[in-house]
Amino acid sequence: MSEAPSNVAEYTVSEISFALRRVVENEFEHVRVRGEVSGFKGTAGSGHCYFTLKDSGAALEAVIWRTTFQRLKFKPEEGLEMVATGRLTTYPGRSRYQLIVDYLEPAGAGALMVLLEERRKKLAAEGLFDAARKKPIPHLPTVIGVVTSPTGAVIRDILHRLRDRFPRHVLVWPVRVQGEGAAEEVAAAIRGFNAIPARGALVRPDLLIVARGGGSIEDLWSFNEEVVVRAVAASAIPVISAVGHETDTTLVDHAADLRAPTPTGAAEMAVPVRAELAASVRELASRHELALQRGMEARRREVLGLIRALPSLSALLALPRQKLDDVGGRLGRSLATEVAKKRERYAAIGGRHNPAILSRARERHRERVAQMMARMATAHGNLVRVARRDLSRTSARHDVASLARAVTRHRERYVQVSRLFQTLRETVSPDAILARGFAIVLDSSGGTVRSPEQVATGDPLLIKVAKGAITASVTEGLKGKKRRSRSGGGTPGDQGSLL
């Protein structure tokens, strides 16, 4: 038997699948779903992102299209609880439904802190926060690069503080500091400053300041993005981080070479106080000159001590003179004694011989005495000449060689010290400073002019330069303003534009 015909409508698989899709999309056109991210493995080759939102009772597949994923402020993180905003639809090819995500955000501040801590551990494990890789901050940079918003109080505070402490040239790279694309702009600015040639038309900064005012964790989140942290860590130029207030902490603070509590504090860390630096230089110059004077005085006392230690010429000749006198005295006494002995012997012999024999003996003895006297005289003369020659040699050796060498050695040391002192005086003296092209401006009373406020139109001036002086008068001054006292320091002159 054939069955009775049914009046139930008949659908194809495609018809029923698309009918279900229309119902789901119309009913759940805009929904917010909260759940834990699972199965996220990054974007596919097409750039789309697939993952699952789940809780304790169910799971919902989700997809983020490529264009949407690129502009998301918060990217999905495995295991993080997030709130997804979008619409439900079905995928007929596999008979399943899924969430098309248009916006993604962490589920509360607690989720943001978990994400921040996980990212911090990841970057720290790569060594981006190591103290060993941090670079020293230059003591007095010539050019300072600032990465911040061109509008707002941050850049004005930085410029004002630099102007008060030590005016420097400032290059500002304007960026957005929050919202979509802010992290990429900050990273691009840091890389752009580093890409400036060292000796190009635009001077490369010696120091970078990454600054932003205070705000919530969401407002400061751009400075927690990996792209910014990696750009700061890779910067060849030292970086000072000044993001938020003192209690705010971002990952950029860990990667920077120095963290400032506020943007104003970053400007104070970047440059010293000019007046304090000038006072320090003057103190060092004074100490240097005093040390040089003490050194020269010590060398002078040393030379005088060596001179006093040298024996006098009379002292050197005293002993040889005494020896000569002793030898001469003994020689004369010996000659007289010998003559007396010979005469006594001659008298004794003469008594025992006849006159003729005695006469001949007397002649012979007289000749022998004469010969002996001649030899003694010759010997005495030779001894005197030798003694005088030795005395002359000793005197010449002590007077010329030893004393001359000592005096020459100390004269050379004194000349070296004098040259060093003269070089220092030529370097730091006021005349040397004027010779390098500087000038001193004096008013009618002889006081130094340090500020335009000290003079008025028509006042005479005296301009001192290296090779003379120039008289001049003020053709344009600050009218109607009271002149400041010359006893105090003037306000620094116009340093030019900081930009």
VODO-521656 format. One record per residue (C-alpha): x, y, z. Coordinates in pm, 1 decimal. Layout:
REM residues N
r x->X | y->Y | z->Z
...
//
This chain:
REM residues 499
r x->0.0 | y->0.0 | z->0.0
r x->122.3 | y->348.0 | z->-77.1
r x->134.7 | y->605.8 | z->205.5
r x->-93.6 | y->911.6 | z->199.2
r x->72.6 | y->1226.2 | z->60.6
r x->202.9 | y->1476.3 | z->331.8
r x->140.2 | y->1849.6 | z->325.2
r x->472.2 | y->1930.7 | z->513.9
r x->697.9 | y->2160.6 | z->311.3
r x->1009.3 | y->2005.7 | z->170.2
r x->1348.7 | y->2192.3 | z->178.6
r x->1684.0 | y->2123.5 | z->31.2
r x->1987.0 | y->2122.2 | z->258.4
r x->2101.4 | y->2459.8 | z->128.2
r x->1754.4 | y->2611.1 | z->172.8
r x->1721.6 | y->2503.3 | z->533.4
r x->2084.4 | y->2606.8 | z->609.8
r x->2042.6 | y->2959.1 | z->473.5
r x->1702.1 | y->2991.5 | z->641.3
r x->1863.4 | y->2912.4 | z->974.5
r x->2140.2 | y->3164.7 | z->898.5
r x->1886.6 | y->3442.7 | z->837.8
r x->1707.8 | y->3364.8 | z->1161.5
r x->2031.3 | y->3363.1 | z->1364.2
r x->2167.7 | y->3681.7 | z->1207.6
r x->1838.5 | y->3869.8 | z->1251.2
r x->1797.2 | y->3757.2 | z->1612.0
r x->2161.6 | y->3810.5 | z->1719.2
r x->2267.9 | y->4095.6 | z->1493.6
r x->2465.7 | y->4273.8 | z->1773.7
r x->2582.7 | y->4084.5 | z->2084.7
r x->2852.7 | y->4104.6 | z->2352.3
r x->2991.8 | y->3769.3 | z->2460.4
r x->3222.8 | y->3714.4 | z->2758.1
r x->3445.4 | y->3410.0 | z->2774.9
r x->3796.6 | y->3268.8 | z->2795.8
r x->4009.5 | y->3268.8 | z->2479.1
r x->4106.8 | y->2916.6 | z->2374.9
r x->4277.0 | y->2769.3 | z->2070.7
r x->4431.2 | y->3098.9 | z->1955.3
r x->4741.1 | y->3037.4 | z->1743.0
r x->4783.1 | y->3369.2 | z->1567.6
r x->4656.4 | y->3473.1 | z->1227.2
r x->4620.5 | y->3234.1 | z->936.8
r x->4790.1 | y->3280.4 | z->600.9
r x->4498.7 | y->3494.8 | z->486.1
r x->4540.6 | y->3728.1 | z->786.0
r x->4216.3 | y->3620.0 | z->952.6
r x->4212.4 | y->3507.1 | z->1315.4
r x->4023.0 | y->3201.9 | z->1451.1
r x->3974.2 | y->3102.3 | z->1816.4
r x->3710.4 | y->2982.7 | z->2065.5
r x->3535.2 | y->3161.8 | z->2351.8
r x->3438.6 | y->2922.9 | z->2629.0
r x->3309.9 | y->2911.2 | z->2983.7
r x->3234.4 | y->2626.4 | z->3222.2
r x->2928.0 | y->2509.1 | z->3022.5
r x->2974.8 | y->2580.8 | z->2653.0
r x->3206.7 | y->2696.8 | z->2375.4
r x->3154.8 | y->2941.5 | z->2090.2
r x->3374.9 | y->2962.3 | z->1784.1
r x->3483.8 | y->3313.7 | z->1682.3
r x->3654.5 | y->3471.4 | z->1384.9
r x->3816.8 | y->3812.5 | z->1335.0
r x->3864.1 | y->3927.2 | z->977.9
r x->4204.7 | y->4063.8 | z->875.6
r x->4103.7 | y->4428.3 | z->844.7
r x->3935.6 | y->4418.7 | z->1186.4
r x->4231.8 | y->4240.8 | z->1349.8
r x->4477.7 | y->4508.9 | z->1232.8
r x->4288.5 | y->4790.3 | z->1407.0
r x->4211.2 | y->4608.6 | z->1733.1
r x->4355.5 | y->4781.2 | z->2038.5
r x->4364.9 | y->4456.6 | z->2237.8
r x->4462.8 | y->4137.6 | z->2059.4
r x->4336.8 | y->3796.9 | z->2180.5
r x->4564.7 | y->3619.3 | z->2427.9
r x->4546.7 | y->3247.3 | z->2506.0
r x->4374.9 | y->3185.3 | z->2842.0
r x->4269.4 | y->3551.7 | z->2891.1
r x->3905.1 | y->3632.0 | z->2972.1
r x->3778.9 | y->3886.7 | z->2719.7
r x->3453.9 | y->4047.1 | z->2601.7
r x->3387.8 | y->4014.8 | z->2228.5
r x->3142.2 | y->4242.9 | z->2047.7
r x->2999.6 | y->4135.8 | z->1711.6
r x->2722.5 | y->3934.6 | z->1545.1
r x->2629.0 | y->3567.0 | z->1528.0
r x->2613.3 | y->3385.6 | z->1198.4
r x->2624.6 | y->3028.4 | z->1069.5
r x->2867.8 | y->2845.0 | z->848.2
r x->2649.3 | y->2619.9 | z->626.1
r x->2946.1 | y->2425.5 | z->494.3
r x->2994.1 | y->2263.6 | z->835.4
r x->2658.1 | y->2319.6 | z->997.5
r x->2789.7 | y->2533.4 | z->1284.4
r x->2740.6 | y->2880.8 | z->1416.2
r x->3013.8 | y->3132.7 | z->1500.7
r x->3072.4 | y->3485.8 | z->1626.0
r x->3205.3 | y->3749.0 | z->1385.0
r x->3408.2 | y->3977.4 | z->1616.7
r x->3414.1 | y->4353.7 | z->1550.1
r x->3569.9 | y->4466.8 | z->1881.8
r x->3761.7 | y->4288.9 | z->2156.6
r x->3851.5 | y->4406.1 | z->2506.1
r x->3971.8 | y->4244.8 | z->2830.0
r x->3704.0 | y->4159.0 | z->3084.3
r x->3785.7 | y->4431.8 | z->3340.1
r x->4104.6 | y->4580.3 | z->3485.9
r x->4201.6 | y->4248.0 | z->3639.3
r x->4228.0 | y->4090.2 | z->3296.5
r x->4442.9 | y->4381.8 | z->3177.7
r x->4679.7 | y->4335.6 | z->3470.8
r x->4706.9 | y->3963.0 | z->3393.7
r x->4784.0 | y->4043.4 | z->3029.6
r x->5034.4 | y->4308.9 | z->3133.6
r x->5215.0 | y->4072.2 | z->3372.7
r x->5234.9 | y->3793.0 | z->3115.8
r x->5374.6 | y->4033.8 | z->2856.6
r x->5623.3 | y->4172.7 | z->3107.0
r x->5753.6 | y->3821.8 | z->3188.5
r x->5783.5 | y->3740.0 | z->2819.0
r x->5984.6 | y->4051.8 | z->2733.2
r x->6197.4 | y->4022.3 | z->3047.7
r x->6288.7 | y->3666.3 | z->2949.1
r x->6420.0 | y->3805.4 | z->2618.5
r x->6652.3 | y->4039.3 | z->2811.4
r x->6487.3 | y->4366.6 | z->2705.0
r x->6475.8 | y->4491.5 | z->3064.7
r x->6831.1 | y->4394.7 | z->3169.0
r x->7023.1 | y->4669.4 | z->3347.4
r x->7343.5 | y->4573.1 | z->3161.8
r x->7203.6 | y->4688.8 | z->2826.5
r x->7092.9 | y->5032.9 | z->2949.7
r x->7295.0 | y->5325.4 | z->2812.7
r x->7421.4 | y->5622.8 | z->3017.8
r x->7235.7 | y->5952.7 | z->2983.7
r x->7456.3 | y->6233.6 | z->2838.0
r x->7538.6 | y->6502.8 | z->3093.3
r x->7461.9 | y->6795.8 | z->2860.6
r x->7294.3 | y->6692.0 | z->2532.1
r x->7310.2 | y->6933.1 | z->2240.0
r x->6979.3 | y->6826.4 | z->2082.7
r x->6689.6 | y->6654.3 | z->2261.5
r x->6422.7 | y->6460.6 | z->2071.9
r x->6073.5 | y->6446.1 | z->2224.2
r x->5812.5 | y->6188.1 | z->2120.1
r x->5471.3 | y->6309.0 | z->2239.9
r x->5150.6 | y->6477.8 | z->2133.8
r x->5212.5 | y->6823.8 | z->1979.8
r x->4914.4 | y->6962.3 | z->2171.3
r x->4857.7 | y->6954.5 | z->2543.1
r x->5048.7 | y->7043.9 | z->2855.9
r x->5321.5 | y->6778.2 | z->2827.0
r x->5531.8 | y->6942.2 | z->2556.2
r x->5482.3 | y->7287.4 | z->2711.1
r x->5599.3 | y->7161.2 | z->3052.0
r x->5909.5 | y->7002.4 | z->2899.9
r x->6005.1 | y->7313.4 | z->2701.0
r x->5943.1 | y->7542.4 | z->2998.8
r x->6159.7 | y->7332.4 | z->3230.5
r x->6442.2 | y->7310.0 | z->2974.1
r x->6431.4 | y->7687.0 | z->2927.0
r x->6459.8 | y->7744.8 | z->3303.7
r x->6745.5 | y->7498.4 | z->3363.5
r x->6961.7 | y->7495.5 | z->3049.2
r x->6807.9 | y->7588.4 | z->2708.4
r x->6872.5 | y->7322.6 | z->2444.7
r x->6755.8 | y->7260.5 | z->2089.4
r x->6446.6 | y->7037.3 | z->2088.6
r x->6308.1 | y->6827.5 | z->1802.6
r x->5944.4 | y->6721.0 | z->1852.2
r x->5806.2 | y->6418.1 | z->1666.7
r x->5426.1 | y->6453.1 | z->1695.0
r x->5236.2 | y->6128.9 | z->1760.9
r x->4907.4 | y->6011.9 | z->1906.3
r x->4954.7 | y->5890.2 | z->2261.8
r x->4636.6 | y->5681.6 | z->2291.5
r x->4380.2 | y->5514.9 | z->2074.5
r x->4403.8 | y->5316.5 | z->1755.5
r x->4746.4 | y->5328.8 | z->1588.7
r x->4914.5 | y->5520.2 | z->1874.7
r x->5162.6 | y->5242.4 | z->1955.7
r x->5274.3 | y->5215.6 | z->1592.3
r x->5325.4 | y->5592.0 | z->1567.8
r x->5535.4 | y->5605.6 | z->1885.1
r x->5752.1 | y->5314.5 | z->1767.2
r x->5792.7 | y->5474.7 | z->1423.4
r x->5899.7 | y->5804.3 | z->1584.7
r x->6170.0 | y->5633.8 | z->1791.4
r x->6299.4 | y->5447.8 | z->1485.4
r x->6282.7 | y->5771.9 | z->1284.1
r x->6503.0 | y->5962.4 | z->1529.5
r x->6757.2 | y->5678.8 | z->1521.5
r x->6755.2 | y->5681.8 | z->1140.1
r x->6869.9 | y->6046.5 | z->1121.1
r x->7232.6 | y->6054.0 | z->993.2
r x->7490.3 | y->6152.7 | z->1253.0
r x->7623.8 | y->6434.8 | z->1030.1
r x->7329.0 | y->6526.6 | z->813.7
r x->7142.2 | y->6849.5 | z->748.4
r x->6916.3 | y->6773.8 | z->1047.0
r x->7112.7 | y->6727.4 | z->1367.9
r x->7059.3 | y->6387.3 | z->1526.8
r x->6937.1 | y->6406.0 | z->1890.3
r x->7171.7 | y->6301.8 | z->2170.5
r x->6876.4 | y->6204.9 | z->2394.5
r x->6513.7 | y->6097.3 | z->2345.6
r x->6219.8 | y->6166.0 | z->2580.3
r x->5905.2 | y->5954.1 | z->2534.6
r x->5635.6 | y->6144.3 | z->2724.8
r x->5263.5 | y->6135.6 | z->2797.6
r x->5037.5 | y->6275.4 | z->3068.1
r x->4857.2 | y->6066.4 | z->3327.5
r x->4551.9 | y->5851.1 | z->3266.7
r x->4388.6 | y->5515.2 | z->3328.5
r x->4550.9 | y->5185.3 | z->3241.5
r x->4347.4 | y->5176.8 | z->2922.3
r x->4469.1 | y->5527.3 | z->2824.3
r x->4831.8 | y->5426.6 | z->2881.6
r x->4800.2 | y->5087.6 | z->2713.9
r x->4974.2 | y->5200.5 | z->2393.9
r x->5299.3 | y->5219.8 | z->2594.5
r x->5255.9 | y->4855.1 | z->2699.1
r x->5248.6 | y->4727.0 | z->2339.2
r x->5539.8 | y->4509.5 | z->2227.7
r x->5612.7 | y->4724.9 | z->1922.4
r x->5684.9 | y->5028.7 | z->2143.8
r x->5884.6 | y->4833.5 | z->2401.6
r x->6102.1 | y->4672.7 | z->2134.6
r x->6160.7 | y->5008.0 | z->1962.6
r x->6276.6 | y->5165.1 | z->2290.8
r x->6503.7 | y->4868.5 | z->2369.4
r x->6658.6 | y->4877.3 | z->2020.3
r x->6722.0 | y->5254.7 | z->2023.0
r x->7088.6 | y->5351.1 | z->1984.9
r x->7003.3 | y->5691.8 | z->2135.6
r x->6951.1 | y->5691.7 | z->2515.6
r x->6580.3 | y->5710.2 | z->2606.4
r x->6409.1 | y->5866.3 | z->2911.2
r x->6056.2 | y->5735.1 | z->2972.7
r x->5809.6 | y->5989.0 | z->3115.2
r x->5468.6 | y->5823.3 | z->3076.5
r x->5191.2 | y->5915.5 | z->3321.1
r x->5236.2 | y->6023.8 | z->3679.0
r x->5478.8 | y->5887.2 | z->3937.8
r x->5244.6 | y->5602.2 | z->4036.1
r x->5183.9 | y->5492.5 | z->3675.3
r x->5408.8 | y->5216.8 | z->3543.0
r x->5424.5 | y->5086.9 | z->3186.7
r x->5648.4 | y->4835.7 | z->3010.4
r x->5825.3 | y->5124.1 | z->2834.5
r x->5954.9 | y->5233.1 | z->3177.6
r x->6134.6 | y->4897.6 | z->3214.9
r x->6289.0 | y->4910.3 | z->2865.2
r x->6399.5 | y->5276.3 | z->2878.6
r x->6749.7 | y->5372.0 | z->2994.2
r x->6602.5 | y->5599.7 | z->3261.5
r x->6251.1 | y->5643.5 | z->3402.7
r x->6120.1 | y->5985.9 | z->3505.5
r x->5820.4 | y->6024.0 | z->3738.7
r x->5665.2 | y->6297.6 | z->3521.3
r x->5739.9 | y->6474.5 | z->3190.5
r x->5869.2 | y->6772.4 | z->3389.4
r x->6098.1 | y->6537.4 | z->3581.8
r x->6230.5 | y->6402.9 | z->3250.8
r x->6336.2 | y->6755.2 | z->3149.3
r x->6513.5 | y->6798.9 | z->3483.9
r x->6698.6 | y->6469.8 | z->3433.6
r x->6796.3 | y->6563.1 | z->3077.4
r x->6996.9 | y->6879.6 | z->3153.2
r x->7173.0 | y->7027.7 | z->3457.6
r x->7114.2 | y->7376.5 | z->3600.1
r x->7330.6 | y->7617.5 | z->3401.3
r x->7418.8 | y->7837.7 | z->3700.5
r x->7527.3 | y->7536.6 | z->3906.9
r x->7735.4 | y->7402.1 | z->3617.5
r x->7910.1 | y->7739.0 | z->3571.2
r x->7984.4 | y->7756.1 | z->3944.4
r x->8126.7 | y->7404.4 | z->3935.0
r x->8353.0 | y->7492.9 | z->3640.3
r x->8479.3 | y->7804.3 | z->3818.9
r x->8552.1 | y->7603.8 | z->4132.1
r x->8742.9 | y->7340.4 | z->3936.1
r x->8946.1 | y->7609.1 | z->3756.3
r x->9033.6 | y->7771.0 | z->4089.4
r x->9134.0 | y->7437.9 | z->4240.4
r x->9343.4 | y->7359.7 | z->3932.7
r x->9530.3 | y->7690.7 | z->3952.7
r x->9588.0 | y->7649.4 | z->4327.2
r x->9723.8 | y->7297.0 | z->4276.0
r x->9958.9 | y->7425.8 | z->4005.4
r x->10089.2 | y->7700.5 | z->4233.3
r x->10146.6 | y->7453.7 | z->4515.4
r x->10332.6 | y->7221.0 | z->4280.7
r x->10559.3 | y->7498.2 | z->4158.4
r x->10630.6 | y->7610.2 | z->4515.0
r x->10719.9 | y->7254.0 | z->4613.7
r x->10959.0 | y->7226.1 | z->4316.8
r x->11118.8 | y->7561.1 | z->4407.4
r x->11178.8 | y->7445.0 | z->4765.3
r x->11327.0 | y->7121.0 | z->4633.5
r x->11571.6 | y->7309.8 | z->4406.0
r x->11674.6 | y->7538.6 | z->4692.1
r x->11731.0 | y->7235.6 | z->4914.5
r x->11952.8 | y->7072.7 | z->4654.6
r x->12151.6 | y->7392.7 | z->4613.1
r x->12208.6 | y->7417.3 | z->4987.5
r x->12323.1 | y->7054.0 | z->4995.7
r x->12607.9 | y->7122.9 | z->4750.1
r x->12947.2 | y->7191.8 | z->4930.2
r x->13118.7 | y->7530.4 | z->4884.1
r x->13442.9 | y->7572.2 | z->4685.7
r x->13644.6 | y->7664.8 | z->4995.5
r x->13526.0 | y->7347.2 | z->5168.9
r x->13627.9 | y->7135.7 | z->4868.6
r x->13978.8 | y->7292.3 | z->4861.5
r x->14040.6 | y->7292.5 | z->5237.5
r x->14177.5 | y->6934.6 | z->5263.0
r x->14411.7 | y->6955.9 | z->4958.7
r x->14546.8 | y->7287.4 | z->5086.9
r x->14613.1 | y->7135.9 | z->5429.1
r x->14797.2 | y->6841.1 | z->5274.3
r x->15011.6 | y->7076.7 | z->5064.1
r x->15106.8 | y->7284.7 | z->5367.2
r x->15195.4 | y->6970.6 | z->5565.8
r x->15417.2 | y->6828.0 | z->5288.7
r x->15591.6 | y->7160.9 | z->5232.9
r x->15665.9 | y->7204.5 | z->5603.7
r x->15807.6 | y->6854.5 | z->5646.9
r x->16021.5 | y->6891.2 | z->5332.6
r x->16196.8 | y->7204.9 | z->5463.2
r x->16267.2 | y->7053.0 | z->5805.7
r x->16409.3 | y->6734.7 | z->5651.3
r x->16649.5 | y->6930.4 | z->5432.2
r x->16787.0 | y->7136.1 | z->5725.4
r x->16826.1 | y->6824.3 | z->5941.8
r x->17012.6 | y->6638.6 | z->5668.7
r x->17252.6 | y->6929.7 | z->5612.2
r x->17326.8 | y->6950.5 | z->5985.5
r x->17403.6 | y->6576.0 | z->6000.7
r x->17638.8 | y->6599.6 | z->5705.9
r x->17825.6 | y->6891.1 | z->5861.6
r x->17870.8 | y->6704.5 | z->6190.3
r x->18005.6 | y->6401.8 | z->6005.7
r x->18233.2 | y->6622.8 | z->5800.1
r x->18371.8 | y->6783.3 | z->6114.6
r x->18434.4 | y->6442.6 | z->6274.2
r x->18609.5 | y->6309.5 | z->5968.6
r x->18814.6 | y->6628.8 | z->5928.1
r x->18970.2 | y->6582.4 | z->6268.2
r x->19107.7 | y->6241.0 | z->6167.4
r x->19260.8 | y->6339.9 | z->5825.9
r x->19533.7 | y->6576.5 | z->5707.8
r x->19444.9 | y->6911.1 | z->5552.6
r x->19497.6 | y->6802.3 | z->5192.1
r x->19275.9 | y->6499.3 | z->5226.5
r x->19024.6 | y->6700.2 | z->5423.3
r x->19024.9 | y->6968.1 | z->5156.8
r x->18954.2 | y->6715.7 | z->4881.6
r x->18689.8 | y->6545.9 | z->5096.2
r x->18533.0 | y->6881.2 | z->5165.8
r x->18514.3 | y->6953.4 | z->4796.7
r x->18360.1 | y->6618.8 | z->4722.1
r x->18105.9 | y->6660.4 | z->5002.5
r x->18034.6 | y->7014.7 | z->4891.7
r x->17962.4 | y->6888.5 | z->4541.6
r x->17746.1 | y->6607.3 | z->4675.2
r x->17557.5 | y->6853.6 | z->4896.7
r x->17509.6 | y->7086.1 | z->4601.2
r x->17380.3 | y->6798.6 | z->4390.6
r x->17153.8 | y->6685.9 | z->4672.0
r x->17022.6 | y->7038.0 | z->4718.5
r x->16950.8 | y->7060.8 | z->4345.6
r x->16766.2 | y->6728.8 | z->4348.1
r x->16569.3 | y->6828.6 | z->4658.9
r x->16474.3 | y->7156.6 | z->4498.0
r x->16364.2 | y->6974.5 | z->4181.1
r x->16167.3 | y->6721.0 | z->4384.3
r x->16005.9 | y->6997.6 | z->4587.3
r x->15903.0 | y->7180.6 | z->4270.3
r x->15760.7 | y->6863.1 | z->4114.9
r x->15563.6 | y->6786.5 | z->4432.5
r x->15418.5 | y->7138.7 | z->4436.6
r x->15320.8 | y->7119.0 | z->4067.0
r x->15151.6 | y->6778.0 | z->4117.0
r x->14964.0 | y->6905.0 | z->4420.5
r x->14851.9 | y->7213.7 | z->4235.9
r x->14742.4 | y->7006.5 | z->3934.4
r x->14540.3 | y->6769.5 | z->4155.4
r x->14389.0 | y->7066.0 | z->4333.4
r x->14289.7 | y->7225.7 | z->4000.2
r x->14134.1 | y->6901.3 | z->3873.1
r x->13938.1 | y->6852.5 | z->4196.5
r x->13815.3 | y->7212.1 | z->4190.5
r x->13715.1 | y->7193.5 | z->3821.2
r x->13533.6 | y->6863.6 | z->3866.5
r x->13328.7 | y->6980.5 | z->4160.3
r x->13268.8 | y->7332.9 | z->4038.2
r x->13175.3 | y->7268.1 | z->3673.6
r x->13053.5 | y->6909.6 | z->3632.0
r x->12846.9 | y->6829.6 | z->3941.2
r x->12706.7 | y->7174.3 | z->4005.4
r x->12634.6 | y->7242.4 | z->3635.3
r x->12451.9 | y->6911.6 | z->3589.1
r x->12235.7 | y->6969.3 | z->3897.7
r x->12150.3 | y->7325.5 | z->3798.0
r x->12071.8 | y->7220.5 | z->3438.1
r x->11846.1 | y->6936.9 | z->3554.0
r x->11644.8 | y->7161.9 | z->3783.8
r x->11631.3 | y->7440.3 | z->3525.4
r x->11471.3 | y->7197.0 | z->3276.5
r x->11211.3 | y->7086.4 | z->3531.7
r x->11132.0 | y->7449.1 | z->3612.8
r x->11091.1 | y->7532.1 | z->3241.0
r x->10847.4 | y->7238.7 | z->3195.0
r x->10633.4 | y->7349.7 | z->3488.9
r x->10638.2 | y->7710.9 | z->3363.6
r x->10523.3 | y->7601.2 | z->3016.9
r x->10234.2 | y->7400.5 | z->3166.4
r x->10129.9 | y->7696.5 | z->3381.2
r x->10147.8 | y->7933.6 | z->3081.0
r x->9933.3 | y->7693.6 | z->2870.8
r x->9666.0 | y->7679.4 | z->3140.8
r x->9665.7 | y->8058.2 | z->3176.0
r x->9625.8 | y->8101.0 | z->2800.0
r x->9331.0 | y->7857.0 | z->2804.0
r x->9121.3 | y->7984.2 | z->3095.7
r x->9221.2 | y->8351.3 | z->3125.4
r x->8974.4 | y->8625.5 | z->3018.4
r x->9214.0 | y->8741.8 | z->2744.4
r x->9218.5 | y->8392.4 | z->2595.1
r x->8837.5 | y->8381.9 | z->2598.4
r x->8821.6 | y->8720.5 | z->2419.3
r x->9075.7 | y->8597.3 | z->2162.9
r x->8834.7 | y->8320.0 | z->2064.1
r x->8580.6 | y->8572.9 | z->1943.3
r x->8381.8 | y->8661.9 | z->2256.4
r x->8319.0 | y->9017.1 | z->2380.1
r x->8228.7 | y->9193.6 | z->2707.5
r x->7959.8 | y->9464.6 | z->2703.1
r x->7990.7 | y->9735.7 | z->2972.8
r x->7746.4 | y->10014.1 | z->3056.6
r x->7833.5 | y->10375.5 | z->3140.5
r x->7923.4 | y->10286.4 | z->3501.7
r x->8153.8 | y->10000.6 | z->3403.3
r x->7912.3 | y->9722.4 | z->3498.1
r x->7873.9 | y->9411.8 | z->3285.5
r x->7554.9 | y->9400.4 | z->3074.0
r x->7397.9 | y->9054.7 | z->3097.8
r x->7037.9 | y->9130.2 | z->2997.2
r x->6852.7 | y->9375.2 | z->2768.9
r x->6659.3 | y->9489.9 | z->3075.0
r x->6975.4 | y->9657.0 | z->3214.7
r x->6989.8 | y->9925.2 | z->2940.5
r x->6750.0 | y->10165.3 | z->2771.0
r x->6743.2 | y->10347.5 | z->2440.9
r x->7026.7 | y->10598.8 | z->2414.2
r x->7249.2 | y->10451.0 | z->2686.0
r x->7622.4 | y->10449.4 | z->2595.5
r x->7796.8 | y->10114.2 | z->2581.4
r x->8161.0 | y->10000.9 | z->2576.3
r x->8229.0 | y->9671.7 | z->2395.5
r x->8563.1 | y->9512.2 | z->2488.3
r x->8713.2 | y->9271.0 | z->2232.4
r x->9046.9 | y->9093.7 | z->2210.6
r x->9241.3 | y->9380.7 | z->2047.4
r x->9071.9 | y->9688.0 | z->2188.3
r x->8735.4 | y->9840.7 | z->2268.2
r x->8438.4 | y->9976.6 | z->2069.7
r x->8204.3 | y->10251.8 | z->2184.6
r x->7836.1 | y->10217.1 | z->2095.9
r x->7490.0 | y->10326.6 | z->2208.2
r x->7156.1 | y->10149.8 | z->2245.3
r x->6923.6 | y->10220.9 | z->1953.1
r x->6643.1 | y->9995.0 | z->2074.4
r x->6593.7 | y->9898.2 | z->2440.5
r x->6328.4 | y->9788.1 | z->2686.1
r x->6144.8 | y->10113.0 | z->2752.6
r x->5941.2 | y->10170.2 | z->3066.7
r x->6097.6 | y->9879.1 | z->3254.6
r x->6300.4 | y->9916.2 | z->3568.1
r x->6661.2 | y->9809.0 | z->3532.2
r x->6766.9 | y->9518.7 | z->3741.0
r x->7040.7 | y->9552.7 | z->4002.1
r x->7390.1 | y->9484.2 | z->3873.5
r x->7474.7 | y->9298.4 | z->4192.3
r x->7259.5 | y->9001.5 | z->4098.0
r x->7292.1 | y->8771.8 | z->3799.6
r x->7092.0 | y->8862.1 | z->3492.7
r x->6843.5 | y->8645.8 | z->3313.5
r x->7018.9 | y->8439.4 | z->3044.0
r x->7005.5 | y->8592.3 | z->2700.4
r x->6780.1 | y->8480.3 | z->2425.6
r x->6882.5 | y->8126.6 | z->2343.6
r x->6686.3 | y->8108.1 | z->2019.3
r x->6390.2 | y->7890.5 | z->1941.3
r x->6388.8 | y->7549.8 | z->2103.6
r x->6209.9 | y->7402.0 | z->1801.9
//
